[in-house]
Amino acid sequence: MTPGRLIAVVGPSGVGKDSVMRGIAEVMPNMHLVRRVITRAPDLGGEDYDAVSVPQFQDMAANGAFAIHWDAHGLFYGIPQTVRYQLNKGTDCLANFSRKALQAGADAFPNFSVLNIKAKPETLAMRLAARGRESEAEIARRLAKANEPLPDGLNVIHLCNDGPLENTVARAVALLQPARV
């Protein structure tokens, strides 16, 4: 059996990663959405995640609970080892990733792809302001990082999310479908 792909979804804050991922999973029911572990307060919206304290996260990391983990924006994020079960069954998995963790992901998973979602700066600024989680200064810092390059040598699929979500999801599904032979 061919192992599933771990598809790391990246893009700047406000680009709509969680919405696009949910849309893909609705259209492709065999696609598994990876539930991350995050040191963020519970129920803040966006993705479904397991909220833990920093000491809990550090204990989990020390005990091998994560296939990949990183820190960004003052928080810690982990992709649970359980993703390997899904991949070994041949299931493709979507995981919200950080650009700085991509090389570690490529090293850890033999069938690794990146779905790089982009949007215009004005679209990002509007979405970040609407979600109300960051100050104007934090939004400005996030926008300044929006075009940071991805590491070289990765299998990257580029996707623009400036228009209606259903159009973006349809393009994403079309881009992801042909990868299986």
N, C-alpha and C positions, 0 to 999 in steps of 0.2 A: 504494500500500500504506500502510495506517495504521501509524505507528510504534508500537513496543511501549511499555508503561508502565514507568517506573522506579518501583518501589514501595519506598520507604524504610521499613525496619522499625526502629521505635524503641520504647524502653521502658526502665525502670530496670534496672540490673544485677540478675541473678537472675530476671528475669521469664520467661526461656525463649525468647528471640528465636531463638537458633540451632536449638533443638529444633523450634520451630514452623516455621521456614523449611525445615528438612530435611523435615518432615512434609508441608508444602505441595508441595514439589518432588516428593515421592514420589507424591502423589495427582494432581498436575498436571505430567506429564512435560515439557510444553512451556515450563514456567517455568524460567528460567535463574537459578541462584544465582551472584551476583557474588562473586568471590574477592578480598577486600581485601588490601592491602599494609599491614603493621603493623610498627612498631618494637618488637616483642615477641619474646621468645625463642621458638624453634620448638617445636612439639609440646607446647603447654600445655593442649591440650584445647579443647573448645567448637567454634568454627567452623574450617573449613579456611581458612588464610590463608598469604600469602607473607611470611615473616619477613625483615626487612632491618635494618641498622644505621641509626642516626640520620643519619650522613653519606650513606649510600646513599639514604635517603629524601629528604633535602634535595636531592641531585643529581637524583633522579628528578623531584621537584616542579619544580626549576628548568628541567628539560628538557621539561616538558609531559606527563609520563607519566600524570598524574591528571586526571580530569574534575572531581573534587572532592577536597579533602583538608582535614584538621583535626587538632587536637591535643585530647586529653582524658585525664585521669587519668595524666598523665606520659608518654603515648605519642602517636605520630603514626599517623594512619590515612589511607589513600588508596583511592579508587575508580578503578581503571584506566580509561584512555580506551577500552580495548577494549569496554567496555560499550556504547559507541555503535554498534558493529557489530551487536550483538545487537538493540538497539532499532530500528535501521534496517531489519533483517530482519522487523520486526513482532513480535519476541519480547518478552514481558513479563519483567522482571528484578526479582528481590528482592535488596536490598542492605541489610546491617546498617549503620545510620546513627547519627549523634549528633544529638540535638535541636538543638544549636547550629549544625549544618551544613544544616539543612532549608531555610532560605531560599535559601542558595547552590544547593542541589539544585533547588529550584523555578525559580530563575533560569536554571540551566544546561540543564534538561530540560523541553521543552514538555508532555510527557505524564507528569506527576509526581504521585504519590499517596503518602500516608503510612499505614502500618499501625501504629497505636499500640497496643502490647500492655501491658496492666496486670495487676496482681495485688495481693492484700491485703498490707499490710506484714508480717504474720507469715509469709506464704508466701515473700516476698522474703528475709526474714531467715534462714529455714530453708535456702533454696536457696543463698544466699551462704555461709553457714557450711559447708554440705555440700561445696561445690566447693573450699574450702581455699586460695584464692588471696589472700585479704585478711585483715588483722588485724581484731580487733573494732572498733578505731577507724576503720579504712577502711570496714568494713561500715556503721557508724553514719553516716559521711559520705555513703555511697551511698544509704542509706535516707532521709536528710534531703533528698536531691535527687529522690527518686522521683516527686514530684507536681509538678515544675516544669511550667509551661504550655508549650504548643507555640506557635510563631508564628501570628499571625492570617492568614487568607486562604488556607490550604492545604486541599487535598482530603484530609480525614482519615477513616480508617476505624478505629473503636475495637473492640478485642477483649480480652476478659478471659481470663486463663490461670491460673485457680485450681484447676480440676478436672483430670480425666484429659487427657493430651496429645491422644489421638485425638479427643476431643470438641472441643477447641480448634481442632485442624486442620480438622475438618469445618466448624466455624463460619467459620473463615478462608476456606476454599475457597468456601463459599456467599457470603460477603461480596465476594470478589474476582471471582467468575465474571461477575456481571451487568454489570460495568463495560465489557465489550466489546460494541459494537453493530454 
